[in-house]
Amino acid sequence: MNEKNTPKGFLFSTAEAAIKKPGRKDLALIYSQKEAVVAGMFTTNKVKAAPVKLDMKRIMSGEGRAIIVNSGNANACTGKQGLDDAKEMAELIAKGLNIKSSLVYVASTGVIGTPMPMERIRNSIPSLIQDIGKASIDDVARAIMTTDTFPKIVSKKIKIGKSICTVSGICKGAGMICPNMATMLCFVLSDISINKDALSRALKESVELSFNRLTIDGDMSTNDTVIVMANRIAGNKPVLYGSDEYIKFSKTLIQITDELARMIARDGEGATKFVEVSVKEATSVADAKKAALIVANSNLVKTAIFGNDANWGRIMAALGYSGIKMRENKVDIFFNKIQVVKDGIASGNDKEAGEELKKKDIKITIKLKLGKASANIYTCDLTEDYVKINAEYRT
Amino acid sequence: MNEKNTPKGFLFSTAEAAIKKPGRKDLALIYSQKEAVVAGMFTTNKVKAAPVKLDMKRIMSGEGRAIIVNSGNANACTGKQGLDDAKEMAELIAKGLNIKSSLVYVASTGVIGTPMPMERIRNSIPSLIQDIGKASIDDVARAIMTTDTFPKIVSKKIKIGKSICTVSGICKGAGMICPNMATMLCFVLSDISINKDALSRALKESVELSFNRLTIDGDMSTNDTVIVMANRIAGNKPVLYGSDEYIKFSKTLIQITDELARMIARDGEGATKFVEVSVKEATSVADAKKAALIVANSNLVKTAIFGNDANWGRIMAALGYSGIKMRENKVDIFFNKIQVVKDGIASGNDKEAGEELKKKDIKITIKLKLGKASANIYTCDLTEDYVKINAEYRT
């Protein structure tokens, strides 16, 4: 990414702490030169990683200066020791940067249930502090990857009053991805000046429309974290909730998280295809979302797409057990623009649709023809590589 | 199976109708020489196959004489034509056997959404009729296989009064298996004399404790059918609900369906291992069942087991998002007898547990330590072969 696309006043560094194994940067620091307004959303899993527990308390203040992130170890199911370790990571960063520890957030991703290798982390923190400013936001995106195959970063500029503000998001995804929230770490940084309440509402809305519309494997993680920091350096008049500027910012945030969510789906573990499931003409948005999610989580649908097989019967079966309001003889189904089901039965285009499925971008459109509500879910196909990656994950 | 293990008064035949492709018997007939008491349970999927719709009406009478079964085509999502085809199949059998059409049940399994190849079926029915008695119950179990790798049959004898009664069950499973009910066809035949109400209640109880405790891939099919026929030929005094004889019969039926359910799990598509998830000390049976089911349906748990990786963190994560009452720091987890989690954190036995996972029979025991309720779910591991089988199913 062009440096010009990085929001003003943020500095970065990365280090190799060999958390899971040596050979790559697995520790990263995000630092705002000025105190920032902060909002966050976290996993709704009852089993929460230690850093999530820590951040959920700290974020109540709405303020922050730094985030330390590691890959390779989730620091989840690690008991009291895990909490102590997360606190110590924040503490060491706070001392090194000479800021209050309560302004430091911690995010971890990786294996569950293994204690953090604190000695190696302690040894790496001095270089993280010393090197601050030497890394780019791209380097951070790379350091937080686990089974991701490419770094995920989206950046936009918006004009607020006379000020040009930059909003940049990075995230990691790949596996253990299911809505509420999608399993992942995501950090959005901006130099915009925005009121705390406005930032928090904009984040909530954008997550609902992006990461909460994403599933890779139906498994929800213990570590999902989205943190947004806005450090005011762009110098605009503070954006308030409900204003025109708010709407502008909110739209930009939605665009960024939507693009990141699509990237996560495209880079699902072992995925060869990006799949969007769009349910239309349902009786309620809740039904549309539920149906889209059940189709998107069906192993049988996902393997058929991997095999370029327009096996729409599996979609009909999934709709049937989804529990939503539906009438079999009203359902229409399309793979991209090719209709395979009309009024619940075959349209006779399976062969043509099978050819269409060879594309890398598949949109499954399901029309229930009962109402006016719709919802979309992003996912990917299920491949032999998904199994291979997850059978060998800890080895 | 020894012929002596077949209930008296049932005759069988099979034929090759090349429904999906030639080369195997894919049509079977079960015929009771005497009118039988019949009970059935069917898929709760809103999208029901034509034969399911037909059978659900006919079974209200509680009477039956014959079942025609085919593999290779599910006759689901086939509209009015599908219903006409199912009716015609029953009609042709009824004419050939000179019985009432309403006493003939139809069961189909295979591809969804493709019209039945009725010409080939019509041509095969005369030989089905002519050959009645030439096939064994084993041959029928073989003819109803789709992606199953072995036929599934369980037979028991019980003494009711002075009569020896035989109860034999056959089923097919393999994929699209999820409770309520497990996706499959199952036929239980007996020469016992039993009251209609008693038969129906015994079936319901046994299905709840067996097929409804089974998941392969979380996908519920459109065709699930369990039919039990009792033709009274053993000559015992009719068994009434609640009697000692009822309890004896009910226990036998539970044993049979439980063994069949375990066979289905062991023969899950691509499976290398039988997995039983046992949740104990939950606050309610509903919670215990829900938790066991969510763990059993987790792709991440199932791939870890395939990879002999005692990655219990994925089980903790699944428990956390299951929505049940749980306290992270109370959970104990065992792989067979090896404890991997104590009070929510590692017991340090992952390596030993990894060795244990190389076995073909894995029991995951989860103690929530909150109450006294428990539940078990049967499943299997998730392998690259599952993906391969389902990516190529229709080709």
Contacts between the chains, C-beta under 8 A, distances in Angstrom:
chain1	res1	chain2	res2	distance
A	44	B	321	7.5
A	45	B	317	6.3
A	45	B	320	3.9
A	45	B	321	4.8
A	46	B	319	7.6
A	46	B	320	4.3
A	46	B	321	7.3
A	46	B	326	6.1
A	46	B	328	6.9
A	47	B	316	5.0
A	47	B	317	6.0
A	47	B	319	6.6
A	47	B	320	3.1
A	47	B	328	5.0
A	48	B	320	7.6
A	48	B	328	8.0
A	74	B	313	7.2
A	76	B	313	6.5
A	76	B	316	7.5
A	76	B	317	7.6
A	77	B	312	8.0
A	77	B	313	5.8
A	77	B	316	5.0
A	77	B	328	7.1
A	77	B	341	7.5
A	77	B	344	6.0
A	77	B	345	5.9
A	77	B	346	7.4
A	78	B	345	6.3
A	79	B	329	7.0
A	79	B	343	7.7
A	79	B	344	6.5
A	79	B	345	4.3
A	111	B	311	7.8
A	111	B	313	6.6
A	112	B	311	7.6
A	112	B	312	8.0
A	112	B	313	2.4
A	112	B	314	7.0
A	112	B	316	6.4
A	112	B	317	6.5
A	113	B	312	6.2
A	113	B	313	4.1
A	113	B	316	7.1
A	113	B	341	7.6
A	113	B	345	7.2
A	113	B	346	5.1
A	114	B	346	7.2
A	115	B	346	7.8
A	175	B	300	7.1
A	176	B	300	6.2
A	176	B	314	7.8
A	176	B	317	6.9
A	178	B	321	7.3
A	217	B	299	4.6
A	217	B	300	6.5
A	218	B	218	7.9
A	218	B	297	7.6
A	218	B	298	7.5
A	218	B	299	6.7
A	219	B	298	5.5
A	219	B	299	6.4
A	219	B	300	4.7
A	219	B	314	7.1
A	219	B	317	6.5
A	219	B	318	6.7
A	219	B	321	7.7
A	220	B	317	6.9
A	220	B	320	7.6
A	220	B	321	4.0
A	221	B	317	6.0
A	222	B	313	7.7
A	222	B	316	7.2
A	222	B	317	5.1
A	222	B	320	6.2
A	297	B	218	7.6
A	298	B	218	7.5
A	298	B	219	5.5
A	299	B	217	4.6
A	299	B	218	6.7
A	299	B	219	6.5
A	299	B	299	7.1
A	299	B	382	7.9
A	299	B	386	7.5
A	299	B	390	7.1
A	300	B	175	7.1
A	300	B	176	6.2
A	300	B	217	6.4
A	300	B	219	4.7
A	300	B	390	5.8
A	303	B	386	7.6
A	303	B	387	5.2
A	303	B	390	3.7
A	303	B	391	4.8
A	304	B	390	6.7
A	304	B	391	6.9
A	304	B	393	7.3
A	304	B	394	7.9
A	306	B	387	6.8
A	306	B	391	4.8
A	307	B	390	7.3
A	307	B	391	2.9
A	307	B	392	5.5
A	307	B	393	7.6
A	307	B	395	7.3
A	309	B	391	6.9
A	309	B	392	7.6
A	309	B	393	6.9
A	309	B	394	5.2
A	309	B	395	6.8
A	311	B	111	7.8
A	311	B	112	7.6
A	311	B	393	6.8
A	311	B	394	5.6
A	312	B	112	8.0
A	312	B	113	6.2
A	313	B	74	7.2
A	313	B	76	6.5
A	313	B	77	5.8
A	313	B	111	6.6
A	313	B	112	2.4
A	313	B	113	4.1
A	313	B	222	7.7
A	314	B	112	7.0
A	314	B	176	7.8
A	314	B	219	7.1
A	316	B	47	5.1
A	316	B	76	7.4
A	316	B	77	5.0
A	316	B	112	6.4
A	316	B	113	7.1
A	316	B	222	7.2
A	317	B	45	6.3
A	317	B	47	6.0
A	317	B	76	7.6
A	317	B	112	6.5
A	317	B	176	6.8
A	317	B	219	6.5
A	317	B	220	6.9
A	317	B	221	6.0
A	317	B	222	5.1
A	318	B	219	6.7
A	319	B	46	7.6
A	319	B	47	6.6
A	320	B	45	4.0
A	320	B	46	4.3
A	320	B	47	3.1
A	320	B	48	7.6
A	320	B	220	7.6
A	320	B	222	6.2
A	321	B	44	7.5
A	321	B	45	4.8
A	321	B	46	7.3
A	321	B	178	7.4
A	321	B	219	7.7
A	321	B	220	4.0
A	326	B	46	6.1
A	328	B	46	6.9
A	328	B	47	5.0
A	328	B	77	7.2
A	329	B	79	7.0
A	341	B	77	7.5
A	341	B	113	7.6
A	343	B	79	7.7
A	344	B	77	6.0
A	344	B	79	6.5
A	345	B	77	5.9
A	345	B	78	6.3
A	345	B	79	4.3
A	345	B	113	7.2
A	346	B	77	7.3
A	346	B	113	5.1
A	346	B	114	7.2
A	346	B	115	7.8
A	382	B	299	7.9
A	382	B	387	6.1
A	383	B	387	6.0
A	383	B	391	7.9
A	384	B	384	4.1
A	384	B	387	4.7
A	384	B	388	6.3
A	386	B	299	7.6
A	386	B	303	7.6
A	386	B	387	7.4
A	387	B	303	5.3
A	387	B	306	6.8
A	387	B	382	6.1
A	387	B	383	6.0
A	387	B	384	4.7
A	387	B	386	7.3
A	387	B	387	6.0
A	388	B	384	6.3
A	390	B	299	7.1
A	390	B	300	5.8
A	390	B	303	3.7
A	390	B	304	6.7
A	390	B	307	7.3
A	391	B	303	4.8
A	391	B	304	6.9
A	391	B	306	4.8
A	391	B	307	2.9
A	391	B	309	6.9
A	391	B	383	7.9
A	392	B	307	5.5
A	392	B	309	7.6
A	393	B	304	7.3
A	393	B	307	7.6
A	393	B	309	6.9
A	393	B	311	6.8
A	394	B	304	8.0
A	394	B	309	5.2
A	394	B	311	5.7
A	395	B	307	7.3
A	395	B	309	6.8
